[in-house]
């Protein structure tokens, strides 16, 4: 986590949750400060499985979509990442 805190890599959260819920959730586990951007349905984009959340995250991070690695826990999110042209790592229970 040290490398992330020092900003060696830019990170974003892209969630189907409302911004206020995501902010509180990340703060509750002490991780909000690790992310440069928080993209949510509050930003006026369609939810996953639409790729819009991930595309907006790449834009805000100022990186090409094909240079993004998405870590995702839902089938809808995996599909959204693929449709956005991003690499994806799916978390499995």
C-alpha positions as CSV (number, residue, x, y, z in Angstrom):
1,X,0.0,0.0,0.0
2,X,2.9,2.3,0.5
3,X,3.5,2.6,-3.3
4,X,-0.1,3.5,-3.8
5,X,0.0,6.2,-1.1
6,X,3.1,7.8,-2.6
7,X,1.3,8.1,-5.9
8,X,3.5,5.7,-7.9
9,X,0.4,4.7,-9.8
10,X,-2.9,6.5,-10.4
11,X,-6.0,4.7,-9.1
12,X,-9.7,5.3,-9.6
13,X,-12.9,3.7,-8.3
14,X,-15.7,3.2,-10.8
15,X,-18.9,2.1,-9.0
16,X,-22.6,1.7,-9.6
17,X,-23.2,3.2,-6.2
18,X,-24.1,6.8,-5.5
19,X,-21.1,9.0,-4.8
20,X,-22.1,9.6,-1.1
21,X,-22.4,5.9,-0.5
22,X,-19.0,5.1,-2.1
23,X,-17.3,8.0,-0.3
24,X,-18.6,6.7,3.1
25,X,-17.7,3.1,2.3
26,X,-14.1,3.9,1.3
27,X,-13.7,6.2,4.3
28,X,-15.0,3.6,6.7
29,X,-12.3,1.1,5.6
30,X,-9.6,3.8,5.5
31,X,-9.0,3.6,1.8
32,X,-10.4,6.8,0.3
33,X,-7.0,8.5,0.3
34,X,-5.6,5.8,-2.0
35,X,-7.8,6.8,-5.0
36,X,-7.2,9.8,-7.2
37,X,-10.7,9.7,-8.6
38,X,-14.1,8.3,-7.7
39,X,-16.5,7.8,-10.6
40,X,-20.1,6.8,-9.8
41,X,-23.5,6.9,-11.3
42,X,-23.8,10.3,-9.6
43,X,-21.6,11.5,-12.5
44,X,-24.5,11.0,-14.9
45,X,-23.2,8.0,-16.7
46,X,-25.0,4.7,-17.2
47,X,-24.2,1.9,-14.7
48,X,-22.4,-1.3,-15.5
49,X,-22.6,-3.3,-17.6
50,X,-22.3,-0.2,-19.7
51,X,-18.6,0.7,-20.2
52,X,-19.3,4.4,-19.5
53,X,-18.0,4.4,-15.8
54,X,-14.7,2.8,-16.9
55,X,-14.3,5.1,-19.9
56,X,-14.8,8.2,-17.7
57,X,-12.3,6.8,-15.2
58,X,-9.7,6.4,-17.9
59,X,-10.4,10.0,-19.1
60,X,-10.0,11.4,-15.6
61,X,-6.8,9.4,-15.0
62,X,-5.6,10.8,-18.4
63,X,-4.6,7.3,-19.7
64,X,-5.6,5.4,-22.8
65,X,-8.4,2.9,-22.2
66,X,-6.2,0.0,-23.3
67,X,-3.6,0.9,-20.6
68,X,-6.1,0.4,-17.8
69,X,-6.3,-2.7,-15.6
70,X,-9.7,-3.1,-14.0
71,X,-10.1,-5.2,-10.8
72,X,-13.7,-6.3,-10.7
73,X,-15.9,-8.5,-8.6
74,X,-19.1,-8.7,-10.7
75,X,-19.9,-10.3,-14.1
76,X,-21.5,-7.0,-15.2
77,X,-18.3,-5.1,-14.3
78,X,-16.1,-7.6,-16.1
79,X,-18.2,-7.2,-19.3
80,X,-18.1,-3.4,-18.9
81,X,-14.3,-3.4,-18.7
82,X,-14.1,-5.7,-21.8
83,X,-16.4,-3.5,-23.7
84,X,-14.3,-0.5,-22.7
85,X,-11.3,-2.1,-24.2
86,X,-9.5,-2.6,-20.9
87,X,-7.7,-5.5,-19.3
88,X,-9.6,-7.0,-16.4
89,X,-8.8,-9.1,-13.4
90,X,-11.9,-10.8,-11.9
91,X,-12.1,-11.4,-8.2
92,X,-13.7,-14.7,-7.3
93,X,-15.1,-15.7,-3.9
